[in-house]
Amino acid sequence: MNQPAKLLAYLQRHGSITTMEAFQNLGITCVHKRIADLERLDFVIEHKDEKVPNRDGKMVTVCRYKLISEPERISV
């Protein structure tokens, strides 16, 4: 399964993903590029920054991607 397909399956199952979750759970380091791949296929994905603590307890900003809608025909 390629990275966009793995990412799409995760979004369909969980609804959203952060950059950190994409790395930890899927091994995807450039999630913004895989999101762009899906958006080129007419998936509508919301991008929203959120603050989360890092491993040192410092608050950092990550992006959360939320699947809003899917095209009628899917070809990932």
Phi and psi in radians as a Rosetta constraint file:
Dihedral C 1 N 2 CA 2 C 2 CIRCULARHARMONIC -1.363 0.35
Dihedral N 2 CA 2 C 2 N 3 CIRCULARHARMONIC 2.959 0.35
Dihedral C 2 N 3 CA 3 C 3 CIRCULARHARMONIC -1.091 0.35
Dihedral N 3 CA 3 C 3 N 4 CIRCULARHARMONIC -0.779 0.35
Dihedral C 3 N 4 CA 4 C 4 CIRCULARHARMONIC -1.044 0.35
Dihedral N 4 CA 4 C 4 N 5 CIRCULARHARMONIC -0.670 0.35
Dihedral C 4 N 5 CA 5 C 5 CIRCULARHARMONIC -1.164 0.35
Dihedral N 5 CA 5 C 5 N 6 CIRCULARHARMONIC -0.721 0.35
Dihedral C 5 N 6 CA 6 C 6 CIRCULARHARMONIC -1.092 0.35
Dihedral N 6 CA 6 C 6 N 7 CIRCULARHARMONIC -0.750 0.35
Dihedral C 6 N 7 CA 7 C 7 CIRCULARHARMONIC -1.129 0.35
Dihedral N 7 CA 7 C 7 N 8 CIRCULARHARMONIC -0.779 0.35
Dihedral C 7 N 8 CA 8 C 8 CIRCULARHARMONIC -1.067 0.35
Dihedral N 8 CA 8 C 8 N 9 CIRCULARHARMONIC -0.777 0.35
Dihedral C 8 N 9 CA 9 C 9 CIRCULARHARMONIC -1.038 0.35
Dihedral N 9 CA 9 C 9 N 10 CIRCULARHARMONIC -0.710 0.35
Dihedral C 9 N 10 CA 10 C 10 CIRCULARHARMONIC -1.126 0.35
Dihedral N 10 CA 10 C 10 N 11 CIRCULARHARMONIC -0.804 0.35
Dihedral C 10 N 11 CA 11 C 11 CIRCULARHARMONIC -1.098 0.35
Dihedral N 11 CA 11 C 11 N 12 CIRCULARHARMONIC -0.701 0.35
Dihedral C 11 N 12 CA 12 C 12 CIRCULARHARMONIC -1.142 0.35
Dihedral N 12 CA 12 C 12 N 13 CIRCULARHARMONIC -0.626 0.35
Dihedral C 12 N 13 CA 13 C 13 CIRCULARHARMONIC -1.371 0.35
Dihedral N 13 CA 13 C 13 N 14 CIRCULARHARMONIC -0.714 0.35
Dihedral C 13 N 14 CA 14 C 14 CIRCULARHARMONIC -1.925 0.35
Dihedral N 14 CA 14 C 14 N 15 CIRCULARHARMONIC -0.276 0.35
Dihedral C 14 N 15 CA 15 C 15 CIRCULARHARMONIC 1.586 0.35
Dihedral N 15 CA 15 C 15 N 16 CIRCULARHARMONIC -0.625 0.35
Dihedral C 15 N 16 CA 16 C 16 CIRCULARHARMONIC -2.697 0.35
Dihedral N 16 CA 16 C 16 N 17 CIRCULARHARMONIC 2.931 0.35
Dihedral C 16 N 17 CA 17 C 17 CIRCULARHARMONIC -2.712 0.35
Dihedral N 17 CA 17 C 17 N 18 CIRCULARHARMONIC 2.555 0.35
Dihedral C 17 N 18 CA 18 C 18 CIRCULARHARMONIC -1.768 0.35
Dihedral N 18 CA 18 C 18 N 19 CIRCULARHARMONIC 2.938 0.35
Dihedral C 18 N 19 CA 19 C 19 CIRCULARHARMONIC -1.047 0.35
Dihedral N 19 CA 19 C 19 N 20 CIRCULARHARMONIC -0.691 0.35
Dihedral C 19 N 20 CA 20 C 20 CIRCULARHARMONIC -1.160 0.35
Dihedral N 20 CA 20 C 20 N 21 CIRCULARHARMONIC -0.747 0.35
Dihedral C 20 N 21 CA 21 C 21 CIRCULARHARMONIC -1.111 0.35
Dihedral N 21 CA 21 C 21 N 22 CIRCULARHARMONIC -0.669 0.35
Dihedral C 21 N 22 CA 22 C 22 CIRCULARHARMONIC -1.087 0.35
Dihedral N 22 CA 22 C 22 N 23 CIRCULARHARMONIC -0.711 0.35
Dihedral C 22 N 23 CA 23 C 23 CIRCULARHARMONIC -1.218 0.35
Dihedral N 23 CA 23 C 23 N 24 CIRCULARHARMONIC -0.846 0.35
Dihedral C 23 N 24 CA 24 C 24 CIRCULARHARMONIC -1.170 0.35
Dihedral N 24 CA 24 C 24 N 25 CIRCULARHARMONIC -0.747 0.35
Dihedral C 24 N 25 CA 25 C 25 CIRCULARHARMONIC -1.638 0.35
Dihedral N 25 CA 25 C 25 N 26 CIRCULARHARMONIC -0.495 0.35
Dihedral C 25 N 26 CA 26 C 26 CIRCULARHARMONIC -2.094 0.35
Dihedral N 26 CA 26 C 26 N 27 CIRCULARHARMONIC -0.189 0.35
Dihedral C 26 N 27 CA 27 C 27 CIRCULARHARMONIC 1.266 0.35
Dihedral N 27 CA 27 C 27 N 28 CIRCULARHARMONIC 0.369 0.35
Dihedral C 27 N 28 CA 28 C 28 CIRCULARHARMONIC -1.659 0.35
Dihedral N 28 CA 28 C 28 N 29 CIRCULARHARMONIC 2.064 0.35
Dihedral C 28 N 29 CA 29 C 29 CIRCULARHARMONIC -1.617 0.35
Dihedral N 29 CA 29 C 29 N 30 CIRCULARHARMONIC -0.536 0.35
Dihedral C 29 N 30 CA 30 C 30 CIRCULARHARMONIC -1.907 0.35
Dihedral N 30 CA 30 C 30 N 31 CIRCULARHARMONIC 1.093 0.35
Dihedral C 30 N 31 CA 31 C 31 CIRCULARHARMONIC -1.045 0.35
Dihedral N 31 CA 31 C 31 N 32 CIRCULARHARMONIC -0.562 0.35
Dihedral C 31 N 32 CA 32 C 32 CIRCULARHARMONIC -1.079 0.35
Dihedral N 32 CA 32 C 32 N 33 CIRCULARHARMONIC -0.551 0.35
Dihedral C 32 N 33 CA 33 C 33 CIRCULARHARMONIC -1.274 0.35
Dihedral N 33 CA 33 C 33 N 34 CIRCULARHARMONIC -0.665 0.35
Dihedral C 33 N 34 CA 34 C 34 CIRCULARHARMONIC -1.221 0.35
Dihedral N 34 CA 34 C 34 N 35 CIRCULARHARMONIC -0.605 0.35
Dihedral C 34 N 35 CA 35 C 35 CIRCULARHARMONIC -1.101 0.35
Dihedral N 35 CA 35 C 35 N 36 CIRCULARHARMONIC -0.765 0.35
Dihedral C 35 N 36 CA 36 C 36 CIRCULARHARMONIC -1.059 0.35
Dihedral N 36 CA 36 C 36 N 37 CIRCULARHARMONIC -0.668 0.35
Dihedral C 36 N 37 CA 37 C 37 CIRCULARHARMONIC -1.019 0.35
Dihedral N 37 CA 37 C 37 N 38 CIRCULARHARMONIC -0.800 0.35
Dihedral C 37 N 38 CA 38 C 38 CIRCULARHARMONIC -1.166 0.35
Dihedral N 38 CA 38 C 38 N 39 CIRCULARHARMONIC -0.693 0.35
Dihedral C 38 N 39 CA 39 C 39 CIRCULARHARMONIC -1.134 0.35
Dihedral N 39 CA 39 C 39 N 40 CIRCULARHARMONIC -0.586 0.35
Dihedral C 39 N 40 CA 40 C 40 CIRCULARHARMONIC -1.122 0.35
Dihedral N 40 CA 40 C 40 N 41 CIRCULARHARMONIC -0.406 0.35
Dihedral C 40 N 41 CA 41 C 41 CIRCULARHARMONIC -1.609 0.35
Dihedral N 41 CA 41 C 41 N 42 CIRCULARHARMONIC 0.230 0.35
Dihedral C 41 N 42 CA 42 C 42 CIRCULARHARMONIC 1.346 0.35
Dihedral N 42 CA 42 C 42 N 43 CIRCULARHARMONIC 0.339 0.35
Dihedral C 42 N 43 CA 43 C 43 CIRCULARHARMONIC -1.325 0.35
Dihedral N 43 CA 43 C 43 N 44 CIRCULARHARMONIC 2.451 0.35
Dihedral C 43 N 44 CA 44 C 44 CIRCULARHARMONIC -1.782 0.35
Dihedral N 44 CA 44 C 44 N 45 CIRCULARHARMONIC 2.093 0.35
Dihedral C 44 N 45 CA 45 C 45 CIRCULARHARMONIC -2.278 0.35
Dihedral N 45 CA 45 C 45 N 46 CIRCULARHARMONIC 2.178 0.35
Dihedral C 45 N 46 CA 46 C 46 CIRCULARHARMONIC -1.426 0.35
Dihedral N 46 CA 46 C 46 N 47 CIRCULARHARMONIC 2.427 0.35
Dihedral C 46 N 47 CA 47 C 47 CIRCULARHARMONIC -1.963 0.35
Dihedral N 47 CA 47 C 47 N 48 CIRCULARHARMONIC 2.164 0.35
Dihedral C 47 N 48 CA 48 C 48 CIRCULARHARMONIC -2.486 0.35
Dihedral N 48 CA 48 C 48 N 49 CIRCULARHARMONIC 2.227 0.35
Dihedral C 48 N 49 CA 49 C 49 CIRCULARHARMONIC -1.314 0.35
Dihedral N 49 CA 49 C 49 N 50 CIRCULARHARMONIC 2.486 0.35
Dihedral C 49 N 50 CA 50 C 50 CIRCULARHARMONIC -2.507 0.35
Dihedral N 50 CA 50 C 50 N 51 CIRCULARHARMONIC 2.665 0.35
Dihedral C 50 N 51 CA 51 C 51 CIRCULARHARMONIC -1.625 0.35
Dihedral N 51 CA 51 C 51 N 52 CIRCULARHARMONIC 2.310 0.35
Dihedral C 51 N 52 CA 52 C 52 CIRCULARHARMONIC -2.418 0.35
Dihedral N 52 CA 52 C 52 N 53 CIRCULARHARMONIC 2.674 0.35
Dihedral C 52 N 53 CA 53 C 53 CIRCULARHARMONIC -1.367 0.35
Dihedral N 53 CA 53 C 53 N 54 CIRCULARHARMONIC 2.433 0.35
Dihedral C 53 N 54 CA 54 C 54 CIRCULARHARMONIC -1.515 0.35
Dihedral N 54 CA 54 C 54 N 55 CIRCULARHARMONIC -3.045 0.35
Dihedral C 54 N 55 CA 55 C 55 CIRCULARHARMONIC -1.131 0.35
Dihedral N 55 CA 55 C 55 N 56 CIRCULARHARMONIC -0.325 0.35
Dihedral C 55 N 56 CA 56 C 56 CIRCULARHARMONIC -1.664 0.35
Dihedral N 56 CA 56 C 56 N 57 CIRCULARHARMONIC 0.060 0.35
Dihedral C 56 N 57 CA 57 C 57 CIRCULARHARMONIC 1.501 0.35
Dihedral N 57 CA 57 C 57 N 58 CIRCULARHARMONIC -0.028 0.35
Dihedral C 57 N 58 CA 58 C 58 CIRCULARHARMONIC -1.371 0.35
Dihedral N 58 CA 58 C 58 N 59 CIRCULARHARMONIC 2.412 0.35
Dihedral C 58 N 59 CA 59 C 59 CIRCULARHARMONIC -1.346 0.35
Dihedral N 59 CA 59 C 59 N 60 CIRCULARHARMONIC 2.229 0.35
Dihedral C 59 N 60 CA 60 C 60 CIRCULARHARMONIC -2.241 0.35
Dihedral N 60 CA 60 C 60 N 61 CIRCULARHARMONIC 2.797 0.35
Dihedral C 60 N 61 CA 61 C 61 CIRCULARHARMONIC -1.743 0.35
Dihedral N 61 CA 61 C 61 N 62 CIRCULARHARMONIC 2.266 0.35
Dihedral C 61 N 62 CA 62 C 62 CIRCULARHARMONIC -2.198 0.35
Dihedral N 62 CA 62 C 62 N 63 CIRCULARHARMONIC 2.834 0.35
Dihedral C 62 N 63 CA 63 C 63 CIRCULARHARMONIC -1.711 0.35
Dihedral N 63 CA 63 C 63 N 64 CIRCULARHARMONIC 2.350 0.35
Dihedral C 63 N 64 CA 64 C 64 CIRCULARHARMONIC -1.850 0.35
Dihedral N 64 CA 64 C 64 N 65 CIRCULARHARMONIC 2.261 0.35
Dihedral C 64 N 65 CA 65 C 65 CIRCULARHARMONIC -1.862 0.35
Dihedral N 65 CA 65 C 65 N 66 CIRCULARHARMONIC 2.220 0.35
Dihedral C 65 N 66 CA 66 C 66 CIRCULARHARMONIC -2.109 0.35
Dihedral N 66 CA 66 C 66 N 67 CIRCULARHARMONIC 2.234 0.35
Dihedral C 66 N 67 CA 67 C 67 CIRCULARHARMONIC -1.287 0.35
Dihedral N 67 CA 67 C 67 N 68 CIRCULARHARMONIC 2.059 0.35
Dihedral C 67 N 68 CA 68 C 68 CIRCULARHARMONIC -1.678 0.35
Dihedral N 68 CA 68 C 68 N 69 CIRCULARHARMONIC -0.850 0.35
Dihedral C 68 N 69 CA 69 C 69 CIRCULARHARMONIC -2.697 0.35
Dihedral N 69 CA 69 C 69 N 70 CIRCULARHARMONIC 2.787 0.35
Dihedral C 69 N 70 CA 70 C 70 CIRCULARHARMONIC -2.036 0.35
Dihedral N 70 CA 70 C 70 N 71 CIRCULARHARMONIC 2.651 0.35
Dihedral C 70 N 71 CA 71 C 71 CIRCULARHARMONIC -1.194 0.35
Dihedral N 71 CA 71 C 71 N 72 CIRCULARHARMONIC 2.810 0.35
Dihedral C 71 N 72 CA 72 C 72 CIRCULARHARMONIC -1.097 0.35
Dihedral N 72 CA 72 C 72 N 73 CIRCULARHARMONIC -0.668 0.35
Dihedral C 72 N 73 CA 73 C 73 CIRCULARHARMONIC -1.976 0.35
Dihedral N 73 CA 73 C 73 N 74 CIRCULARHARMONIC 2.210 0.35
Dihedral C 73 N 74 CA 74 C 74 CIRCULARHARMONIC -1.865 0.35
Dihedral N 74 CA 74 C 74 N 75 CIRCULARHARMONIC 2.265 0.35
Dihedral C 74 N 75 CA 75 C 75 CIRCULARHARMONIC -2.465 0.35
Dihedral N 75 CA 75 C 75 N 76 CIRCULARHARMONIC 1.265 0.35
